[in-house]
Amino acid sequence: MDEANYLADIMRDRFHVKDVLVNYVGPVIGAHSGPGTIALFFLGTER
């Protein structure tokens, strides 16, 4: 959780991201990615 919050702080500071959600993945994604996985997803208004 510390690493996820660290990444969230970087996204807020460097890229001025307004909304950051830190959450756990479910068992299916966790089984495929393994322990310690951090994923970053974002939605933009332009392509």
mmCIF file of the N, C-alpha and C atoms, coordinates in Angstrom:
data_MODEL
# 
_entry.id   MODEL 
# 
loop_
_atom_site.group_PDB 
_atom_site.id 
_atom_site.type_symbol 
_atom_site.label_atom_id 
_atom_site.label_alt_id 
_atom_site.label_comp_id 
_atom_site.label_asym_id 
_atom_site.label_entity_id 
_atom_site.label_seq_id 
_atom_site.pdbx_PDB_ins_code 
_atom_site.Cartn_x 
_atom_site.Cartn_y 
_atom_site.Cartn_z 
_atom_site.occupancy 
_atom_site.B_iso_or_equiv 
_atom_site.pdbx_formal_charge 
_atom_site.auth_seq_id 
_atom_site.auth_comp_id 
_atom_site.auth_asym_id 
_atom_site.auth_atom_id 
_atom_site.pdbx_PDB_model_num 
ATOM 1   N N  . MET A 1 1  ? 0.819   -1.185  0.000   1.00 0.00 ? 1  MET A N  1 
ATOM 2   C CA . MET A 1 1  ? 0.000   0.000   0.000   1.00 0.00 ? 1  MET A CA 1 
ATOM 3   C C  . MET A 1 1  ? 0.868   1.257   0.000   1.00 0.00 ? 1  MET A C  1 
ATOM 4   N N  . ASP A 1 2  ? 2.029   1.182   0.647   1.00 0.00 ? 2  ASP A N  1 
ATOM 5   C CA . ASP A 1 2  ? 2.919   2.350   0.668   1.00 0.00 ? 2  ASP A CA 1 
ATOM 6   C C  . ASP A 1 2  ? 3.374   2.732   -0.735  1.00 0.00 ? 2  ASP A C  1 
ATOM 7   N N  . GLU A 1 3  ? 3.705   1.731   -1.545  1.00 0.00 ? 3  GLU A N  1 
ATOM 8   C CA . GLU A 1 3  ? 4.151   2.009   -2.916  1.00 0.00 ? 3  GLU A CA 1 
ATOM 9   C C  . GLU A 1 3  ? 3.023   2.592   -3.763  1.00 0.00 ? 3  GLU A C  1 
ATOM 10  N N  . ALA A 1 4  ? 1.815   2.091   -3.561  1.00 0.00 ? 4  ALA A N  1 
ATOM 11  C CA . ALA A 1 4  ? 0.669   2.606   -4.316  1.00 0.00 ? 4  ALA A CA 1 
ATOM 12  C C  . ALA A 1 4  ? 0.393   4.057   -3.950  1.00 0.00 ? 4  ALA A C  1 
ATOM 13  N N  . ASN A 1 5  ? 0.470   4.390   -2.674  1.00 0.00 ? 5  ASN A N  1 
ATOM 14  C CA . ASN A 1 5  ? 0.262   5.774   -2.257  1.00 0.00 ? 5  ASN A CA 1 
ATOM 15  C C  . ASN A 1 5  ? 1.390   6.680   -2.741  1.00 0.00 ? 5  ASN A C  1 
ATOM 16  N N  . TYR A 1 6  ? 2.606   6.161   -2.781  1.00 0.00 ? 6  TYR A N  1 
ATOM 17  C CA . TYR A 1 6  ? 3.738   6.917   -3.329  1.00 0.00 ? 6  TYR A CA 1 
ATOM 18  C C  . TYR A 1 6  ? 3.490   7.247   -4.805  1.00 0.00 ? 6  TYR A C  1 
ATOM 19  N N  . LEU A 1 7  ? 3.049   6.264   -5.576  1.00 0.00 ? 7  LEU A N  1 
ATOM 20  C CA . LEU A 1 7  ? 2.744   6.487   -6.984  1.00 0.00 ? 7  LEU A CA 1 
ATOM 21  C C  . LEU A 1 7  ? 1.597   7.478   -7.148  1.00 0.00 ? 7  LEU A C  1 
ATOM 22  N N  . ALA A 1 8  ? 0.589   7.390   -6.313  1.00 0.00 ? 8  ALA A N  1 
ATOM 23  C CA . ALA A 1 8  ? -0.536  8.325   -6.362  1.00 0.00 ? 8  ALA A CA 1 
ATOM 24  C C  . ALA A 1 8  ? -0.057  9.745   -6.088  1.00 0.00 ? 8  ALA A C  1 
ATOM 25  N N  . ASP A 1 9  ? 0.840   9.920   -5.135  1.00 0.00 ? 9  ASP A N  1 
ATOM 26  C CA . ASP A 1 9  ? 1.382   11.253  -4.838  1.00 0.00 ? 9  ASP A CA 1 
ATOM 27  C C  . ASP A 1 9  ? 2.163   11.815  -6.016  1.00 0.00 ? 9  ASP A C  1 
ATOM 28  N N  . ILE A 1 10 ? 2.922   10.972  -6.689  1.00 0.00 ? 10 ILE A N  1 
ATOM 29  C CA . ILE A 1 10 ? 3.662   11.412  -7.877  1.00 0.00 ? 10 ILE A CA 1 
ATOM 30  C C  . ILE A 1 10 ? 2.695   11.863  -8.966  1.00 0.00 ? 10 ILE A C  1 
ATOM 31  N N  . MET A 1 11 ? 1.636   11.103  -9.181  1.00 0.00 ? 11 MET A N  1 
ATOM 32  C CA . MET A 1 11 ? 0.657   11.468  -10.215 1.00 0.00 ? 11 MET A CA 1 
ATOM 33  C C  . MET A 1 11 ? -0.006  12.808  -9.894  1.00 0.00 ? 11 MET A C  1 
ATOM 34  N N  . ARG A 1 12 ? -0.301  13.045  -8.623  1.00 0.00 ? 12 ARG A N  1 
ATOM 35  C CA . ARG A 1 12 ? -0.902  14.321  -8.224  1.00 0.00 ? 12 ARG A CA 1 
ATOM 36  C C  . ARG A 1 12 ? 0.077   15.481  -8.415  1.00 0.00 ? 12 ARG A C  1 
ATOM 37  N N  . ASP A 1 13 ? 1.323   15.300  -7.983  1.00 0.00 ? 13 ASP A N  1 
ATOM 38  C CA . ASP A 1 13 ? 2.306   16.383  -8.005  1.00 0.00 ? 13 ASP A CA 1 
ATOM 39  C C  . ASP A 1 13 ? 2.818   16.703  -9.405  1.00 0.00 ? 13 ASP A C  1 
ATOM 40  N N  . ARG A 1 14 ? 3.225   15.688  -10.128 1.00 0.00 ? 14 ARG A N  1 
ATOM 41  C CA . ARG A 1 14 ? 3.877   15.923  -11.420 1.00 0.00 ? 14 ARG A CA 1 
ATOM 42  C C  . ARG A 1 14 ? 2.905   16.138  -12.570 1.00 0.00 ? 14 ARG A C  1 
ATOM 43  N N  . PHE A 1 15 ? 1.760   15.453  -12.518 1.00 0.00 ? 15 PHE A N  1 
ATOM 44  C CA . PHE A 1 15 ? 0.846   15.493  -13.653 1.00 0.00 ? 15 PHE A CA 1 
ATOM 45  C C  . PHE A 1 15 ? -0.482  16.159  -13.318 1.00 0.00 ? 15 PHE A C  1 
ATOM 46  N N  . HIS A 1 16 ? -0.607  16.689  -12.115 1.00 0.00 ? 16 HIS A N  1 
ATOM 47  C CA . HIS A 1 16 ? -1.794  17.433  -11.679 1.00 0.00 ? 16 HIS A CA 1 
ATOM 48  C C  . HIS A 1 16 ? -3.082  16.628  -11.861 1.00 0.00 ? 16 HIS A C  1 
ATOM 49  N N  . VAL A 1 17 ? -3.010  15.355  -11.528 1.00 0.00 ? 17 VAL A N  1 
ATOM 50  C CA . VAL A 1 17 ? -4.183  14.491  -11.586 1.00 0.00 ? 17 VAL A CA 1 
ATOM 51  C C  . VAL A 1 17 ? -5.102  14.859  -10.429 1.00 0.00 ? 17 VAL A C  1 
ATOM 52  N N  . LYS A 1 18 ? -6.372  15.033  -10.728 1.00 0.00 ? 18 LYS A N  1 
ATOM 53  C CA . LYS A 1 18 ? -7.328  15.461  -9.711  1.00 0.00 ? 18 LYS A CA 1 
ATOM 54  C C  . LYS A 1 18 ? -7.824  14.300  -8.855  1.00 0.00 ? 18 LYS A C  1 
ATOM 55  N N  . ASP A 1 19 ? -8.239  13.224  -9.472  1.00 0.00 ? 19 ASP A N  1 
ATOM 56  C CA . ASP A 1 19 ? -8.828  12.099  -8.756  1.00 0.00 ? 19 ASP A CA 1 
ATOM 57  C C  . ASP A 1 19 ? -7.922  10.881  -8.851  1.00 0.00 ? 19 ASP A C  1 
ATOM 58  N N  . VAL A 1 20 ? -7.517  10.372  -7.706  1.00 0.00 ? 20 VAL A N  1 
ATOM 59  C CA . VAL A 1 20 ? -6.701  9.160   -7.650  1.00 0.00 ? 20 VAL A CA 1 
ATOM 60  C C  . VAL A 1 20 ? -7.411  8.169   -6.739  1.00 0.00 ? 20 VAL A C  1 
ATOM 61  N N  . LEU A 1 21 ? -7.596  6.969   -7.228  1.00 0.00 ? 21 LEU A N  1 
ATOM 62  C CA . LEU A 1 21 ? -8.234  5.915   -6.454  1.00 0.00 ? 21 LEU A CA 1 
ATOM 63  C C  . LEU A 1 21 ? -7.228  4.787   -6.262  1.00 0.00 ? 21 LEU A C  1 
ATOM 64  N N  . VAL A 1 22 ? -6.925  4.475   -5.028  1.00 0.00 ? 22 VAL A N  1 
ATOM 65  C CA . VAL A 1 22 ? -6.040  3.352   -4.703  1.00 0.00 ? 22 VAL A CA 1 
ATOM 66  C C  . VAL A 1 22 ? -6.933  2.260   -4.142  1.00 0.00 ? 22 VAL A C  1 
ATOM 67  N N  . ASN A 1 23 ? -6.853  1.081   -4.748  1.00 0.00 ? 23 ASN A N  1 
ATOM 68  C CA . ASN A 1 23 ? -7.738  -0.004  -4.354  1.00 0.00 ? 23 ASN A CA 1 
ATOM 69  C C  . ASN A 1 23 ? -7.031  -1.336  -4.584  1.00 0.00 ? 23 ASN A C  1 
ATOM 70  N N  . TYR A 1 24 ? -7.568  -2.384  -3.996  1.00 0.00 ? 24 TYR A N  1 
ATOM 71  C CA . TYR A 1 24 ? -7.029  -3.727  -4.186  1.00 0.00 ? 24 TYR A CA 1 
ATOM 72  C C  . TYR A 1 24 ? -7.626  -4.346  -5.446  1.00 0.00 ? 24 TYR A C  1 
ATOM 73  N N  . VAL A 1 25 ? -6.872  -5.276  -6.070  1.00 0.00 ? 25 VAL A N  1 
ATOM 74  C CA . VAL A 1 25 ? -7.408  -6.018  -7.205  1.00 0.00 ? 25 VAL A CA 1 
ATOM 75  C C  . VAL A 1 25 ? -8.111  -7.257  -6.677  1.00 0.00 ? 25 VAL A C  1 
ATOM 76  N N  . GLY A 1 26 ? -8.967  -7.801  -7.487  1.00 0.00 ? 26 GLY A N  1 
ATOM 77  C CA . GLY A 1 26 ? -9.685  -9.010  -7.111  1.00 0.00 ? 26 GLY A CA 1 
ATOM 78  C C  . GLY A 1 26 ? -8.824  -10.247 -7.269  1.00 0.00 ? 26 GLY A C  1 
ATOM 79  N N  . PRO A 1 27 ? -9.351  -11.405 -6.888  1.00 0.00 ? 27 PRO A N  1 
ATOM 80  C CA . PRO A 1 27 ? -8.569  -12.633 -6.917  1.00 0.00 ? 27 PRO A CA 1 
ATOM 81  C C  . PRO A 1 27 ? -8.182  -13.093 -8.321  1.00 0.00 ? 27 PRO A C  1 
ATOM 82  N N  . VAL A 1 28 ? -8.996  -12.812 -9.316  1.00 0.00 ? 28 VAL A N  1 
ATOM 83  C CA . VAL A 1 28 ? -8.671  -13.258 -10.680 1.00 0.00 ? 28 VAL A CA 1 
ATOM 84  C C  . VAL A 1 28 ? -7.471  -12.483 -11.221 1.00 0.00 ? 28 VAL A C  1 
ATOM 85  N N  . ILE A 1 29 ? -7.507  -11.158 -11.120 1.00 0.00 ? 29 ILE A N  1 
ATOM 86  C CA . ILE A 1 29 ? -6.370  -10.353 -11.591 1.00 0.00 ? 29 ILE A CA 1 
ATOM 87  C C  . ILE A 1 29 ? -5.141  -10.656 -10.736 1.00 0.00 ? 29 ILE A C  1 
ATOM 88  N N  . GLY A 1 30 ? -5.327  -10.774 -9.427  1.00 0.00 ? 30 GLY A N  1 
ATOM 89  C CA . GLY A 1 30 ? -4.213  -11.080 -8.534  1.00 0.00 ? 30 GLY A CA 1 
ATOM 90  C C  . GLY A 1 30 ? -3.549  -12.405 -8.850  1.00 0.00 ? 30 GLY A C  1 
ATOM 91  N N  . ALA A 1 31 ? -4.341  -13.411 -9.224  1.00 0.00 ? 31 ALA A N  1 
ATOM 92  C CA . ALA A 1 31 ? -3.784  -14.720 -9.558  1.00 0.00 ? 31 ALA A CA 1 
ATOM 93  C C  . ALA A 1 31 ? -2.943  -14.660 -10.829 1.00 0.00 ? 31 ALA A C  1 
ATOM 94  N N  . HIS A 1 32 ? -3.295  -13.774 -11.753 1.00 0.00 ? 32 HIS A N  1 
ATOM 95  C CA . HIS A 1 32 ? -2.561  -13.678 -13.011 1.00 0.00 ? 32 HIS A CA 1 
ATOM 96  C C  . HIS A 1 32 ? -1.357  -12.742 -12.917 1.00 0.00 ? 32 HIS A C  1 
ATOM 97  N N  . SER A 1 33 ? -1.416  -11.764 -12.051 1.00 0.00 ? 33 SER A N  1 
ATOM 98  C CA . SER A 1 33 ? -0.319  -10.789 -11.989 1.00 0.00 ? 33 SER A CA 1 
ATOM 99  C C  . SER A 1 33 ? 0.672   -11.082 -10.876 1.00 0.00 ? 33 SER A C  1 
ATOM 100 N N  . GLY A 1 34 ? 0.252   -11.726 -9.801  1.00 0.00 ? 34 GLY A N  1 
ATOM 101 C CA . GLY A 1 34 ? 1.154   -12.080 -8.725  1.00 0.00 ? 34 GLY A CA 1 
ATOM 102 C C  . GLY A 1 34 ? 1.220   -11.013 -7.644  1.00 0.00 ? 34 GLY A C  1 
ATOM 103 N N  . PRO A 1 35 ? 1.866   -11.351 -6.545  1.00 0.00 ? 35 PRO A N  1 
ATOM 104 C CA . PRO A 1 35 ? 1.955   -10.423 -5.422  1.00 0.00 ? 35 PRO A CA 1 
ATOM 105 C C  . PRO A 1 35 ? 2.844   -9.223  -5.749  1.00 0.00 ? 35 PRO A C  1 
ATOM 106 N N  . GLY A 1 36 ? 2.486   -8.083  -5.191  1.00 0.00 ? 36 GLY A N  1 
ATOM 107 C CA . GLY A 1 36 ? 3.298   -6.878  -5.374  1.00 0.00 ? 36 GLY A CA 1 
ATOM 108 C C  . GLY A 1 36 ? 3.034   -6.112  -6.652  1.00 0.00 ? 36 GLY A C  1 
ATOM 109 N N  . THR A 1 37 ? 2.029   -6.501  -7.397  1.00 0.00 ? 37 THR A N  1 
ATOM 110 C CA . THR A 1 37 ? 1.729   -5.825  -8.653  1.00 0.00 ? 37 THR A CA 1 
ATOM 111 C C  . THR A 1 37 ? 1.108   -4.460  -8.390  1.00 0.00 ? 37 THR A C  1 
ATOM 112 N N  . ILE A 1 38 ? 1.579   -3.464  -9.121  1.00 0.00 ? 38 ILE A N  1 
ATOM 113 C CA . ILE A 1 38 ? 0.967   -2.135  -9.110  1.00 0.00 ? 38 ILE A CA 1 
ATOM 114 C C  . ILE A 1 38 ? 0.569   -1.827  -10.539 1.00 0.00 ? 38 ILE A C  1 
ATOM 115 N N  . ALA A 1 39 ? -0.686  -1.458  -10.738 1.00 0.00 ? 39 ALA A N  1 
ATOM 116 C CA . ALA A 1 39 ? -1.177  -1.114  -12.072 1.00 0.00 ? 39 ALA A CA 1 
ATOM 117 C C  . ALA A 1 39 ? -1.638  0.338   -12.072 1.00 0.00 ? 39 ALA A C  1 
ATOM 118 N N  . LEU A 1 40 ? -1.460  0.994   -13.187 1.00 0.00 ? 40 LEU A N  1 
ATOM 119 C CA . LEU A 1 40 ? -1.859  2.393   -13.334 1.00 0.00 ? 40 LEU A CA 1 
ATOM 120 C C  . LEU A 1 40 ? -2.773  2.496   -14.549 1.00 0.00 ? 40 LEU A C  1 
ATOM 121 N N  . PHE A 1 41 ? -3.986  2.984   -14.319 1.00 0.00 ? 41 PHE A N  1 
ATOM 122 C CA . PHE A 1 41 ? -4.953  3.172   -15.388 1.00 0.00 ? 41 PHE A CA 1 
ATOM 123 C C  . PHE A 1 41 ? -5.399  4.616   -15.370 1.00 0.00 ? 41 PHE A C  1 
ATOM 124 N N  . PHE A 1 42 ? -5.708  5.151   -16.527 1.00 0.00 ? 42 PHE A N  1 
ATOM 125 C CA . PHE A 1 42 ? -6.201  6.524   -16.562 1.00 0.00 ? 42 PHE A CA 1 
ATOM 126 C C  . PHE A 1 42 ? -7.155  6.711   -17.710 1.00 0.00 ? 42 PHE A C  1 
ATOM 127 N N  . LEU A 1 43 ? -8.041  7.684   -17.556 1.00 0.00 ? 43 LEU A N  1 
ATOM 128 C CA . LEU A 1 43 ? -8.976  8.071   -18.598 1.00 0.00 ? 43 LEU A CA 1 
ATOM 129 C C  . LEU A 1 43 ? -8.665  9.505   -18.999 1.00 0.00 ? 43 LEU A C  1 
ATOM 130 N N  . GLY A 1 44 ? -8.593  9.741   -20.289 1.00 0.00 ? 44 GLY A N  1 
ATOM 131 C CA . GLY A 1 44 ? -8.319  11.083  -20.776 1.00 0.00 ? 44 GLY A CA 1 
ATOM 132 C C  . GLY A 1 44 ? -9.509  11.619  -21.553 1.00 0.00 ? 44 GLY A C  1 
ATOM 133 N N  . THR A 1 45 ? -9.471  12.910  -21.816 1.00 0.00 ? 45 THR A N  1 
ATOM 134 C CA . THR A 1 45 ? -10.537 13.528  -22.581 1.00 0.00 ? 45 THR A CA 1 
ATOM 135 C C  . THR A 1 45 ? -10.187 13.611  -24.059 1.00 0.00 ? 45 THR A C  1 
ATOM 136 N N  . GLU A 1 46 ? -8.922  13.414  -24.390 1.00 0.00 ? 46 GLU A N  1 
ATOM 137 C CA . GLU A 1 46 ? -8.469  13.466  -25.792 1.00 0.00 ? 46 GLU A CA 1 
ATOM 138 C C  . GLU A 1 46 ? -7.664  12.224  -26.107 1.00 0.00 ? 46 GLU A C  1 
ATOM 139 N N  . ARG A 1 47 ? -7.601  11.875  -27.373 1.00 0.00 ? 47 ARG A N  1 
ATOM 140 C CA . ARG A 1 47 ? -6.768  10.752  -27.814 1.00 0.00 ? 47 ARG A CA 1 
ATOM 141 C C  . ARG A 1 47 ? -5.473  11.243  -28.348 1.00 0.00 ? 47 ARG A C  1 
# 
